[in-house]
């Protein structure tokens, strides 16, 4: 009986060696959404799947989330014991910083088992760019032969170049971990990718990744995700090395989603993957999209100033314009646009409270900054404010206007925040008090305002 178990063990270990996809701690089908995209999405994934594709995507995590995946492998290979994959992951948003992820993965069967314990984090570097890091504890155990452990580190980057186009990079196991007495190398790879949303194609994302696994040929992955109904997504993907195809769908419900994928491998046949994702909104995690947190000394309370700057039309504003409103992050801005696409234009500014994430307290603080266009309620006559004449108008300039003039994005963002808080910038000298403002940047802004 022991000899039979030993022969089965040797067969399984040999299988792991000869199959090009499944060596020790290889890339797995982590869940229905990513599997239906053939694993692509290094510049696309911005949810609880991020730790397995690009941890930098956690900077966009907006709600507490959970992920559960379980499936059996190699169902077409007869005479083998069931080989299973199990994945349990949770994600926690960090206000103005990014997000944390915690995961556990188990792969194998009674005689051979691989386990991964994962701690993942994403941090905002500056406007529209984030860095992610995975810390992984690997453990492999073989019945009657013992177990071994090792430690791996992953690094990821993601950047939104402009609305509708993102780039990403993900390096798996940058520390070249080895495991066991024989110091077997654990899989290493580098992935570069893009996401493109065609203009006017709401709900369609086109994704392309190129992946280089150590000692293997390049692997090209191309995929798409398309929202055809409010709660229904269709997905598909293909990769080149090894050849694999996949299709799937996602069904969203109020507190999560159901993701299904079927993956067809050129050697292993078809594989069905089902994942349940749970999401629960707790707080609005990003006051301003792309804002980098700064440690500041406690400042004395400032008396609120009446807002007299230009109002933002919530019926026509883009995501970039909406995120200039305090307490409206990128996810909330997307929800505002989605709401008006599905329900038509906002009739009154009070209708904004129908959007999830905007309650009475938030609305009370932003109602004087927004409009729905057309005739508005009679306003109280504002006191005249003496404002410095500006060649470059600090009170109407948008993010791109500042960047085009050579002002760093993080400084431009803080100027807009200051403007929204104070209501109006009366004199350029006020900007000297902005955190991070250097004499050189201030002089450049002053020259712009004075038309020099």
C-alpha positions, 0 to 999 in steps of 0.5 A, spaced: 500 500 500 505 504 501 509 503 495 502 504 491 502 511 495 509 512 493 508 511 486 502 516 486 506 521 489 511 520 484 506 521 478 503 527 481 510 530 482 512 528 475 506 531 472 508 538 475 514 538 472 512 536 465 506 540 464 508 547 462 503 551 466 503 547 473 510 547 476 511 549 483 507 555 485 505 557 478 500 562 476 493 559 478 486 561 476 485 565 482 477 567 481 472 567 476 473 575 473 480 574 472 480 567 469 475 569 464 480 574 462 485 569 461 489 572 467 490 579 464 488 586 467 495 588 470 492 595 468 485 594 469 484 590 476 481 595 481 478 591 486 479 585 491 482 581 485 488 586 485 493 582 490 493 577 485 494 581 478 497 588 481 497 590 488 497 597 486 490 596 484 488 596 491 489 604 491 482 604 488 479 599 493 473 603 495 469 598 500 470 593 505 470 586 500 471 579 501 473 573 495 471 566 495 473 561 490 473 553 490 474 549 484 477 542 482 483 541 477 484 536 471 477 533 471 479 530 464 484 526 467 482 519 469 484 515 475 487 521 479 485 524 486 481 530 486 486 536 486 483 542 488 484 550 489 481 554 494 482 562 495 479 566 501 481 574 500 479 580 504 480 587 502 480 593 507 480 601 504 485 606 508 482 613 507 486 617 503 492 612 502 490 606 499 488 599 501 490 593 504 489 585 502 489 579 506 489 572 502 490 565 503 490 560 497 491 552 498 492 548 492 493 540 491 490 534 494 492 529 500 499 527 499 501 534 496 499 541 498 501 548 496 499 554 501 500 561 500 499 566 506 498 573 503 499 580 505 498 586 500 498 593 500 497 599 495 499 606 496 498 612 492 504 616 490 501 622 487 495 624 482 493 618 479 499 613 480 500 608 485 505 603 488 503 596 491 507 590 495 505 583 496 508 579 502 507 572 501 509 566 505 509 559 501 509 553 504 509 546 500 508 539 504 508 532 502 505 527 506 510 522 509 516 527 507 515 533 511 514 540 509 518 547 507 517 554 507 519 560 503 518 568 503 516 572 496 515 579 495 511 582 489 511 589 486 506 593 482 505 600 479 499 603 476 498 609 473 492 613 469 495 617 464 488 620 462 481 618 462 480 611 459 487 609 458 491 606 464 498 602 464 501 597 469 507 593 471 507 587 476 513 583 478 512 577 481 517 574 486 522 580 485 527 576 491 528 570 487 525 565 493 527 558 493 524 552 497 526 546 500 533 542 501 534 542 494 532 550 493 527 549 488 526 556 484 519 558 485 516 561 479 518 568 477 515 573 472 514 580 469 507 583 466 506 589 463 499 591 461 494 597 458 487 598 459 483 602 454 476 604 454 474 607 447 471 614 447 463 613 447 463 606 449 461 606 456 462 599 459 467 597 455 474 595 457 479 593 452 485 589 456 492 587 453 498 584 457 505 581 455 508 577 460 515 574 461 516 568 465 523 566 467 526 561 462 520 561 458 517 565 451 513 571 452 506 570 453 501 575 450 494 576 453 488 580 450 481 580 453 475 585 454 470 586 459 463 589 457 457 591 461 451 590 457 446 591 462 446 594 469 448 588 473 451 583 467 458 583 465 460 579 459 468 577 459 473 573 454 480 572 453 486 569 450 493 568 451 499 565 447 503 561 451 501 556 453 495 557 448 488 558 452 482 561 451 476 563 456 469 566 457 465 568 463 460 573 466 459 577 472 452 578 475 452 584 480 448 584 486 447 590 491 452 587 496 457 583 491 457 579 485 457 572 482 463 571 477 463 565 472 469 563 467 470 557 463 478 556 461 480 552 455 487 549 456 490 546 450 493 540 454 489 540 460 482 541 457 476 545 460 476 548 467 470 551 470 471 557 476 466 560 480 467 566 485 463 569 490 465 576 491 462 580 497 462 588 498 460 592 503 460 600 503 463 603 510 466 610 508 468 614 502 475 612 502 478 618 497 476 625 499 479 627 492 481 622 487 488 621 486 490 625 493 496 623 497 495 623 504 500 628 508 502 628 515 500 635 518 500 639 524 493 640 527 491 647 525 486 652 528 479 652 526 478 656 520 471 660 519 468 657 513 468 662 507 462 663 503 463 659 496 463 664 490 467 660 485 464 657 479 459 651 480 460 644 477 454 642 473 453 635 475 449 633 469 455 635 464 461 634 469 466 629 467 470 624 472 475 629 473 471 635 474 466 631 479 472 629 483 474 636 484 468 637 489 470 635 496 468 628 499 467 626 492 472 620 490 473 617 483 468 611 485 463 616 487 464 620 481 463 614 477 457 612 480 454 619 479 455 619 471 452 612 471 446 614 475 445 620 470 446 615 464 441 610 467 436 615 470 437 621 466 439 628 468 438 630 475 432 635 476 435 638 482 441 638 486 437 634 491 437 628 487 444 627 488 442 624 494 439 618 490 447 616 489 450 611 493 455 614 497 452 621 498 448 622 504 445 628 507 451 630 511 455 630 505 450 634 501 450 639 506 457 641 505 457 641 497 450 643 495 453 650 494 458 648 489 454 644 484 448 646 479 444 642 475 444 647 469 438 652 467 434 656 472 437 656 479 434 658 486 434 665 487 441 666 491 442 671 497 446 677 494 453 675 496 458 681 498 463 684 493 470 680 494 476 684 491 480 679 487 486 680 484 486 681 477 489 674 474 492 673 467 491 666 469 485 665 473 486 661 479 479 660 480 477 657 474 483 653 472 482 646 472 487 640 473 489 640 466 490 647 465 495 647 471 499 641 468 499 644 461 503 650 465 508 646 468 505 646 475 506 639 478 500 635 479 500 634 487 501 642 487 495 643 482 490 638 486 492 642 493 490 649 489 484 646 487 482 643 494 484 650 497 480 654 492 474 649 494 475 650 501 476 657 501 471 659 496 475 664 492 482 665 491 483 673 492 490 674 491 496 669 489 500 670 495 495 666 499 498 660 495 504 660 499 501 657 505 499 651 501 503 644 504 509 643 499 509 649 495 516 651 494 519 658 492 520 656 485 513 653 484 510 659 487 514 664 483 512 660 476 505 661 479 505 668 480 508 669 473 502 666 470 497 670 474 501 677 472 502 675 465 509 675 465 
